[in-house]
């Protein structure tokens, strides 16, 4: 199939049809750029986060943390978010829409979709002004200036303000990292493209603290390591690239940032950023809090403020990239009728990311087949994520499992009752083999742990 078989419209439709993701508050007309995850979406994103945690915590130089969403407002003053976390905003006096002034060439005019804001005959844009992206709230029963707090716009600061705590309990010395997964909130002016950019999202961030002279080496290391993670989980190499930021793109705290980008249907866009943050954050929090956030090497007597290399990824954006990369369509024989073909949609997800690993399907709902199928499902559920499905023809059930990315379907038929074997159908090759029920757990566990290569790569090769 051609590489462009997938479109964002197809992904959105599949996600809603199969219960991955749907608009939030839909019965009330929805709320812009907010989404709810259904059963399969929860499982997929959980698998993405679990894979990230495994990559981080399988090392002996990274520890975990889970910081609060609400933090002291001075945290955000020290970090620069109160004074500088903003985007340029323009309003259209005609249609009352708001746009990021630096993204006008990426959005359509609501009245003239073929034109960008400002190009339409009725467009009347205001002068750009700065718009702070943090959501403001209040802590306590009285709403006044003393009670102002913010929903965190990133998870990184919760790591920096806990540097001293972690240093004491974890018995680590630089180089070492602190990793975190959690929700962040940004009042984006123009979010969009489904779950690619939303106002509420989940981040997977790690701050790696290093001796200042070692920063360049670790910066290059984490770029390569994080790119490798996506490739190992099935992302096609020709749809992934590393792009270094130009000098005018760099954040105020960064002396170097590189984006790992994926070729979405909307074009090349950031999946993850790896930044050299220097000593900016620890220095800022030391100055604002009065606490020394530094490392003292008792062996050498050296005292210094560590530099930080930060790989920061979005769990939602990563899940979307895996969905896009896995989406495929092909013509396959109709079950039970080898002379006809039908179009099937399939998610060729890496088995470790697939929401359901195996579906157990009785061929018919009689003759003891459902009972045996449920027995198998119950036995396997202690080993991997399994789904029992008896609704509709076997062909329709195969298609349903293909669309949610289930790698293996286990079909119970009349022969199963005689010799306790089932047919194991492979999602990608459509190959089938008879396997003893008692061997299923070991077989599937082995396949999950083994190497996997995207069939879309094989087709290109």
DANOR-V777998 format. One record per residue. N is the residue number from 1. SS is DSSP state (hx for helix, st for strand, lp for the rest). Layout:
n->N ss->SS
n->N ss->SS
//
This chain:
n->1 ss->lp
n->2 ss->lp
n->3 ss->hx
n->4 ss->hx
n->5 ss->hx
n->6 ss->lp
n->7 ss->lp
n->8 ss->hx
n->9 ss->hx
n->10 ss->hx
n->11 ss->hx
n->12 ss->hx
n->13 ss->hx
n->14 ss->hx
n->15 ss->hx
n->16 ss->hx
n->17 ss->hx
n->18 ss->lp
n->19 ss->lp
n->20 ss->lp
n->21 ss->st
n->22 ss->st
n->23 ss->st
n->24 ss->lp
n->25 ss->lp
n->26 ss->hx
n->27 ss->hx
n->28 ss->hx
n->29 ss->lp
n->30 ss->lp
n->31 ss->lp
n->32 ss->lp
n->33 ss->lp
n->34 ss->lp
n->35 ss->st
n->36 ss->st
n->37 ss->st
n->38 ss->lp
n->39 ss->hx
n->40 ss->hx
n->41 ss->hx
n->42 ss->hx
n->43 ss->hx
n->44 ss->hx
n->45 ss->hx
n->46 ss->hx
n->47 ss->hx
n->48 ss->hx
n->49 ss->hx
n->50 ss->hx
n->51 ss->hx
n->52 ss->hx
n->53 ss->hx
n->54 ss->hx
n->55 ss->hx
n->56 ss->hx
n->57 ss->hx
n->58 ss->lp
n->59 ss->lp
n->60 ss->lp
n->61 ss->lp
n->62 ss->st
n->63 ss->st
n->64 ss->st
n->65 ss->lp
n->66 ss->lp
n->67 ss->lp
n->68 ss->lp
n->69 ss->lp
n->70 ss->st
n->71 ss->lp
n->72 ss->lp
n->73 ss->hx
n->74 ss->hx
n->75 ss->hx
n->76 ss->hx
n->77 ss->hx
n->78 ss->hx
n->79 ss->hx
n->80 ss->lp
n->81 ss->hx
n->82 ss->hx
n->83 ss->hx
n->84 ss->hx
n->85 ss->lp
n->86 ss->st
n->87 ss->st
n->88 ss->st
n->89 ss->st
n->90 ss->st
n->91 ss->st
n->92 ss->st
n->93 ss->lp
n->94 ss->lp
n->95 ss->lp
n->96 ss->lp
n->97 ss->lp
n->98 ss->st
n->99 ss->st
n->100 ss->st
n->101 ss->hx
n->102 ss->hx
n->103 ss->hx
n->104 ss->hx
n->105 ss->hx
n->106 ss->hx
n->107 ss->lp
n->108 ss->lp
n->109 ss->lp
n->110 ss->lp
n->111 ss->lp
n->112 ss->lp
n->113 ss->lp
n->114 ss->lp
n->115 ss->lp
n->116 ss->lp
n->117 ss->lp
n->118 ss->lp
n->119 ss->lp
n->120 ss->lp
n->121 ss->lp
n->122 ss->lp
n->123 ss->lp
n->124 ss->lp
n->125 ss->st
n->126 ss->lp
n->127 ss->lp
n->128 ss->lp
n->129 ss->st
n->130 ss->st
n->131 ss->st
n->132 ss->st
n->133 ss->lp
n->134 ss->lp
n->135 ss->lp
n->136 ss->st
n->137 ss->st
n->138 ss->st
n->139 ss->lp
n->140 ss->lp
n->141 ss->lp
n->142 ss->lp
n->143 ss->lp
n->144 ss->lp
n->145 ss->hx
n->146 ss->hx
n->147 ss->hx
n->148 ss->st
n->149 ss->st
n->150 ss->st
n->151 ss->st
n->152 ss->lp
n->153 ss->lp
n->154 ss->lp
n->155 ss->lp
n->156 ss->hx
n->157 ss->hx
n->158 ss->hx
n->159 ss->hx
n->160 ss->hx
n->161 ss->lp
n->162 ss->lp
n->163 ss->hx
n->164 ss->hx
n->165 ss->hx
n->166 ss->hx
n->167 ss->hx
n->168 ss->hx
n->169 ss->hx
n->170 ss->hx
n->171 ss->lp
n->172 ss->lp
n->173 ss->lp
n->174 ss->lp
n->175 ss->lp
n->176 ss->st
n->177 ss->st
n->178 ss->st
n->179 ss->st
n->180 ss->st
n->181 ss->st
n->182 ss->st
n->183 ss->st
n->184 ss->st
n->185 ss->st
n->186 ss->lp
n->187 ss->lp
n->188 ss->lp
n->189 ss->lp
n->190 ss->lp
n->191 ss->lp
n->192 ss->st
n->193 ss->lp
n->194 ss->hx
n->195 ss->hx
n->196 ss->hx
n->197 ss->st
n->198 ss->lp
n->199 ss->lp
n->200 ss->st
n->201 ss->st
n->202 ss->st
n->203 ss->st
n->204 ss->st
n->205 ss->st
n->206 ss->st
n->207 ss->st
n->208 ss->st
n->209 ss->st
n->210 ss->st
n->211 ss->lp
n->212 ss->hx
n->213 ss->hx
n->214 ss->hx
n->215 ss->hx
n->216 ss->hx
n->217 ss->hx
n->218 ss->hx
n->219 ss->hx
n->220 ss->hx
n->221 ss->hx
n->222 ss->hx
n->223 ss->hx
n->224 ss->hx
n->225 ss->hx
n->226 ss->hx
n->227 ss->hx
n->228 ss->hx
n->229 ss->hx
n->230 ss->hx
n->231 ss->hx
n->232 ss->hx
n->233 ss->lp
n->234 ss->lp
n->235 ss->lp
n->236 ss->lp
n->237 ss->hx
n->238 ss->hx
n->239 ss->hx
n->240 ss->st
n->241 ss->st
n->242 ss->st
n->243 ss->st
n->244 ss->st
n->245 ss->lp
n->246 ss->lp
n->247 ss->hx
n->248 ss->hx
n->249 ss->hx
n->250 ss->lp
n->251 ss->lp
n->252 ss->lp
n->253 ss->lp
n->254 ss->lp
n->255 ss->lp
n->256 ss->st
n->257 ss->st
n->258 ss->st
n->259 ss->st
n->260 ss->st
n->261 ss->st
n->262 ss->st
n->263 ss->st
n->264 ss->st
n->265 ss->lp
n->266 ss->lp
n->267 ss->st
n->268 ss->st
n->269 ss->st
n->270 ss->st
n->271 ss->st
n->272 ss->st
n->273 ss->st
n->274 ss->st
n->275 ss->st
n->276 ss->st
n->277 ss->st
n->278 ss->st
n->279 ss->lp
n->280 ss->hx
n->281 ss->hx
n->282 ss->hx
n->283 ss->hx
n->284 ss->hx
n->285 ss->hx
n->286 ss->hx
n->287 ss->hx
n->288 ss->hx
n->289 ss->hx
n->290 ss->lp
n->291 ss->lp
n->292 ss->lp
n->293 ss->lp
n->294 ss->lp
n->295 ss->st
n->296 ss->st
n->297 ss->st
n->298 ss->lp
n->299 ss->lp
n->300 ss->lp
n->301 ss->lp
n->302 ss->st
n->303 ss->st
n->304 ss->st
n->305 ss->lp
n->306 ss->lp
n->307 ss->st
n->308 ss->st
n->309 ss->st
n->310 ss->st
n->311 ss->st
n->312 ss->st
n->313 ss->st
n->314 ss->st
n->315 ss->hx
n->316 ss->hx
n->317 ss->hx
n->318 ss->hx
n->319 ss->hx
n->320 ss->hx
n->321 ss->hx
n->322 ss->hx
n->323 ss->hx
n->324 ss->hx
n->325 ss->hx
n->326 ss->hx
n->327 ss->st
n->328 ss->st
n->329 ss->st
n->330 ss->st
n->331 ss->st
n->332 ss->st
n->333 ss->st
n->334 ss->st
n->335 ss->lp
n->336 ss->lp
n->337 ss->st
n->338 ss->st
n->339 ss->st
n->340 ss->st
n->341 ss->st
n->342 ss->st
n->343 ss->st
n->344 ss->st
n->345 ss->st
n->346 ss->st
n->347 ss->st
n->348 ss->lp
n->349 ss->lp
n->350 ss->lp
n->351 ss->lp
n->352 ss->lp
n->353 ss->lp
n->354 ss->lp
n->355 ss->lp
n->356 ss->lp
n->357 ss->lp
n->358 ss->st
n->359 ss->st
n->360 ss->st
n->361 ss->st
n->362 ss->st
n->363 ss->lp
n->364 ss->lp
n->365 ss->lp
n->366 ss->lp
n->367 ss->lp
n->368 ss->lp
n->369 ss->hx
n->370 ss->hx
n->371 ss->hx
n->372 ss->hx
n->373 ss->hx
n->374 ss->hx
n->375 ss->hx
n->376 ss->hx
n->377 ss->hx
n->378 ss->hx
n->379 ss->hx
n->380 ss->hx
n->381 ss->lp
n->382 ss->lp
n->383 ss->lp
n->384 ss->lp
n->385 ss->lp
n->386 ss->st
n->387 ss->st
n->388 ss->st
n->389 ss->lp
n->390 ss->lp
n->391 ss->lp
n->392 ss->lp
n->393 ss->lp
n->394 ss->hx
n->395 ss->hx
n->396 ss->hx
n->397 ss->hx
n->398 ss->hx
n->399 ss->hx
n->400 ss->hx
n->401 ss->hx
n->402 ss->hx
n->403 ss->hx
n->404 ss->hx
n->405 ss->lp
n->406 ss->lp
n->407 ss->lp
n->408 ss->st
n->409 ss->st
n->410 ss->st
n->411 ss->st
n->412 ss->st
n->413 ss->lp
n->414 ss->hx
n->415 ss->hx
n->416 ss->hx
n->417 ss->hx
n->418 ss->hx
n->419 ss->hx
n->420 ss->lp
n->421 ss->st
n->422 ss->st
n->423 ss->st
n->424 ss->st
n->425 ss->st
n->426 ss->st
n->427 ss->lp
n->428 ss->lp
n->429 ss->lp
n->430 ss->lp
n->431 ss->lp
n->432 ss->st
n->433 ss->st
n->434 ss->st
n->435 ss->st
n->436 ss->st
n->437 ss->hx
n->438 ss->hx
n->439 ss->hx
n->440 ss->hx
n->441 ss->hx
n->442 ss->hx
n->443 ss->hx
n->444 ss->hx
n->445 ss->hx
n->446 ss->hx
n->447 ss->hx
n->448 ss->hx
n->449 ss->hx
n->450 ss->lp
n->451 ss->lp
n->452 ss->lp
n->453 ss->lp
n->454 ss->lp
n->455 ss->hx
n->456 ss->hx
n->457 ss->hx
n->458 ss->hx
n->459 ss->hx
n->460 ss->hx
n->461 ss->lp
//
